[in-house]
Amino acid sequence: MNEARLLARGLAVSRGRRQLFRDIDIELSSGDALHVTGANGSGKTTLLRILCGLTQADSGQVFWRGENYGQSPEPLHGELAYLSHHNALYGDLTARENLALAPALNPTPAAITGILNRLSLKAQADLPTRVLSQGQCRRIALCRVLLQQATLWVLDEPLNSLDSGSQTLLESLLDQHLENGGMAVLTTHQPLSLAGAGQILCLDSEVAG
Amino acid sequence: MTTLNGILIRQLRRELLLAYRRRGDALTPLLFFIIVITLFPLGISPEKVLLQQFGAGALWIAALLASMLSLQRLFTTDHGNGVLEQLLVTPCPLSFLLATKLMAHWLSSGLPLVFLSPLLAEPFGLEWSTYPALVAGLLLGTPVLLIIGAISAALTVGLRGGGLLLTLLTLPLYVPVLIFGTGAVMAVSRGMSAAPHLSLLGAMCLVSLTFGPWLTALALKISLD
């Protein structure tokens, strides 16, 4: 199998008459993180959705392990954990049930308990998620990302509604993921302090340039 | 680690657990089914001869309307909370995941309706001999209704006012199922065999089971792009 590597060449997207971004090149190898920044509406989410194969760019190509996956992203999906703006939780199910029955995961009950404790959700584990706060739900969604044991993490505003303690925890989890040879693409409005030097892609400058 | 079977089993368990937690949601179409049926004798005529004549049609029309009730909810919740996006990035063909979802939906809403229908046929004075044709017709027809509805629901997910559009898209497509479903019961009550009608319904059922999930997946991908 080819070395794990995410490549994007010359991505361009316009919505209506407005060009969101063009000539975006991305190159991520094992252990790399890419922090996408930009104003609201600058196309951060669109870029992340393109990298996940959920939508297609007007022009440009995306490669995973050397294969162009623009048309058929299935090879990537086995190694991808995607966190969107939505937490993908059912309010009628408990945190534990949401994690145990998410189709893409196959965790042991012990692994679920362990991860819930790690993100300090022990007391909330058996409550229906509709009674939990936004931040707690976000943390459960992060538990899902962790349990997926994927090579590539694509996180859209993972820090949304998280308190400062959880933010530090997420940073250390990201560091650990990258140390183990993982990759991450994420957007945030907050500054992120990672151990390694991550790449930064600012979408505003691309439009200006 | 995550085999195809494992993925589908977890999806099925999640959908069934959700249906159990939202029992009220599954009950509403059933109550609606009962109420619509009771409207026919009240609105048209309580005479036994007449009731016997339009009984099968009334039951089928009520079943049609009841199965439309829950269609809008089929994908809107999952769209709003981001589950659909997660299904799209699950390493498994979307059509398989949707087929599982539709199966759970049919088990929790279609099947109870099928079982309830003989009870409701009794007040219409339908003969006992027609019950097998009625139940068999509904057993074959309700999956078709659900799958036709699912394709339309997938096309209208995320649209404003999608609910009304969904009804307009779906109802005309339900007509063949209605014709052969009532036809089966009428045939038996006239002393003929229900087999031709049921065979056609069976054919529709097989075609929709084969192509339905795939078309639904296609429609969802278009809607969510």
Interface residues (C-beta under 8 A of the other chain):
Chain A: C52 G53 L54 T55 Q56 P73 E74 H77 G78 L80 Y82 S84 H85 H86 N87 A88 L89 Y90 G91 D92 L93 E97 A100 L101 A102 P103 A104 L105 N106 Q149
Chain B: M1 T2 G6 I7 L8 R10 Q11 R13 R14 L17 L18 R21 R22 G80 N81 G82 V83 E85 Q86 L87 L88 V89 T90 P91 C92 L97 L224 D225
